[in-house]
Each structure stands twice: as C-alpha cells, then as structure tokens.
Amino acid sequence: MTKSQTKIKSKVYIGKVIVNNGCYTNFGMAMHTTNRVNGKALNSVEIDESAVTAVIDSANDKVGVMNATYAPQLTCPTSCPFYPEIFGDVDDIETRLHIQIQFAEIEAVKIDGLPADRNLRVHVVGDASNSISAGILGNAMNRYEERSPNGSQAYTYCHSWADPYNVPESAWNGARVLASCETKQDIIQARKLGYACEWTYKEHLSRKVHEREGIGILPCPNNFNPAVKCNDCMKCADLGLLKSHEWAIGLATHGAHRKADAAIERKQQRQRDEVAREYAMPDEYSI
C-alpha cells in the first residue's frame, strides 16, 4: 500500500471509536451519528461547523419528540468513565480547549436557530468541558426558554463537574444542567459544586422513589416502560424538585451496558483505592 493510500485509509477511520467504554452514544443507531460528528470534527484542519448538529424533533427513541443537539465527543471531558478511545483524537489540553470553545460558539448559534416551541435536549452527544463553553451554551439555553411561546425547557447533563475540570453549576448561568454521576462519592462532590444529579448504575433497586446508599433516587420511568419518553417526563429538567427533595435521577446502564457496567466498576475501584491510600497508616506507626 502506498503512502497516499495509507493516508486515505487513515482519514476514513478518523473519528471512529477504537474502544467503546460504555457510552450509549457509541452503540447502536446512535453510534452512526456520533462517528459522523467525531469524523467531521477531527478530519479537518479548520473547524467544521457541520460537526455540530441541531435538529427539530430528534429521532432518538428515548428522547422522543423534542429538539436536540449533537456535538463531537471532542467536547467531552476525557475523565468521563465512558469516554472512548477515538482514532485521531486530540490529546493536547490547550488545543482541545480552544477547539471546544469554538464548537460551543457554533452550537449556541444553532440553538438560537431552532424553533423554541418544544423542549430541547442539549448534547444527546457532547458536553462542555470548561467554564467558558458552559457559559456560552448556558446562555443559549436560557435564550431558548425566554423566546419559547409555550414554556418549553432546555436541559442537559455534564461530566465536566469532576476533577480535573471542576466546572461548577454557576458556570452555566442558570441553565438546566444535571451532573452525571456514577457513585455516591460523585454525587456528594457534584452537590458541593451546586448541581442536581443523575446517578447511572448497573440496575435499579426499585421503580419507586427510594434510597440508594443514603441518596434519594427518582428512577427514570423509561427504564421500566420504553413508551415513556424524556419529553413525556422532563423530571431531569426540574432542578427545583430534585434539589428541594435531595433526589438524584436514577438511570440504569443502557446501550452497551456490559461495557458501561465495567467502566463504572473501574471508577468505583479507583475511588476505593484513593480512600485506602488517604487513610493508610504511615510507616512509622505500622506494627
């Protein structure tokens, strides 16, 4: 194979997931959209605006009939336990930051171009991995609600609250954002940063409101009845309800659930190891 042929073949694979670590957007039909936006983001020297998509009436089966945005996984924090290995990904932190901000600006413009007559799920794929991007997108989400003729809401989730990003809820300027969490420790930390939370775990303990490791859980109804779409429920957008009751939305792993379960277990083990190191007895006191 010639160098030019190798280059062409490599370009075809840019943006494709090499290792799926359980993100539902890297599984099934959603995977095709994710690969497309990833490829557009990573295949061009210049920023490709088409790498960010804003659609009317998402075809996503779980979301239901609402508007939605899709951004490349380049906008996601690599600390997310579900973040995949992507062919051609950007590893340099500063370069990644500048690209993320540019994509946030593009996404905000596209949100402004959507009709605000139905609910909006921001980031079926994507995130805001820094406070600047969060502010840009939060303002766009607020504008969406302000111009809605029927009280439609815009909401999203983020993993950027976690170390080393530590993006606080306040960075989103009042937009409806849930911290995506995988452990009790996550929820405690995210709440310190102001967030209401969503907790992803292997399986539900109950379909009713209940406690899990001392945390109040409001289970996602779609996990029990697929006919109930996000647009029918919208509890994830009700931050007042979740904060006043100190509830977290409970979500069982879905899509590539075995890979997601394994990713959660690895995260839990890392946190257990960190706690063990923190409380380890100093050598001078060991018997």
Secondary structure, DSSP 8 states (H G I E B T S, - for coil): --HHHHHHHHHHHTT-EEE--S-GGGSHHHHHHHHHHHHHHHS-SS--GGGSEEESS---TTT-SSEEEE--GGGS-TTSTT--EETT----HHHHHHHHHHHHHHHHHHHHTS--SS-EEEEEE----SHHHHHHHHHHHHHHHHT-SS---EEEEESTTSTTT---GGGGTT-EEEEEESSHHHHHHHHHTT-EEEEEESS-S-SSSEEETTEEEEE-GGGT-TTS-HHHH-GGG-HHHHHHHTEEEEEE--SSHHHHHHHHHHHHHHHHHHHHHHT---GGG--
